[in-house]
Amino acid sequence: MVIPNNAGVNMPAAVAAADRDLLIAIYRAFNLRDIDAVLARLDPAVEWPNGMEGGHVHGHEAVRAYWRRQWDMIDPHVELQGFCSDEPGSVTVEVRQVIRDRAGAVLREQTVEHVYRIADGRVRRMDIVKG
């Protein structure tokens, strides 16, 4: 069963409303470049993927530094397409990702999956799965 939510995104009923709302808020803040609003929703020891160089960065300050460096080079935008949950505490989000250079030219447009580990109302880890 798939149900719509107030963001216009379809999701399986198995995804907890709190997890869905958490992730919607994170994507909204990311696209607005509101780092502090995103970090407030991440565990202080979060493991976040470094999509440019590989591996993960660890903790709030490393995530902040990574995004600042990234946003100095490119302008990424992600649009939620849907959610699913394979197991408790894990949510997979399908997103349409558009990456532009600083002049606005599209460098890459693709669909990818982001896999989140969520505990105690915060993201503990995120991984990127290429679509």
Phi, psi and omega in degrees: 000131178244133180236142177281156173238181186289353176265003180079015182257135176275143181212147173295149181298339184290342180282123180298140181303320181296320178293317178301311182296321177301312183290322176300316179296321179296313180296320179299312180295320179300313181294336176272356182063034178266080185303315183298323179293324177290311183301328178297340182257003179252144175301143179304333179256028184307147171252114186241136183291140173264092184291346181269320187242352182094165180076198179229153168258155188234124176092161185302312184292326177291322177295315178303312181296319179299311181295320178300316179296316180299311185289342173288336184257322186221168179236087180277145175224133179238135181241121179299135176247327180177168182233153165207159181229121180271333182202160179303134179083001179234128179229130175257130181242126173270128180230149170264120185248127175240123180246124180245154172282176184293342177272353177102357179285138180289124177265322182203141176224123184202163173258131179226166174248137173250126180251121184251142167252121184239134176213140178055035176077013179224153176283126178262330181204146173226140176232151178253130175243120180293139180275000000 
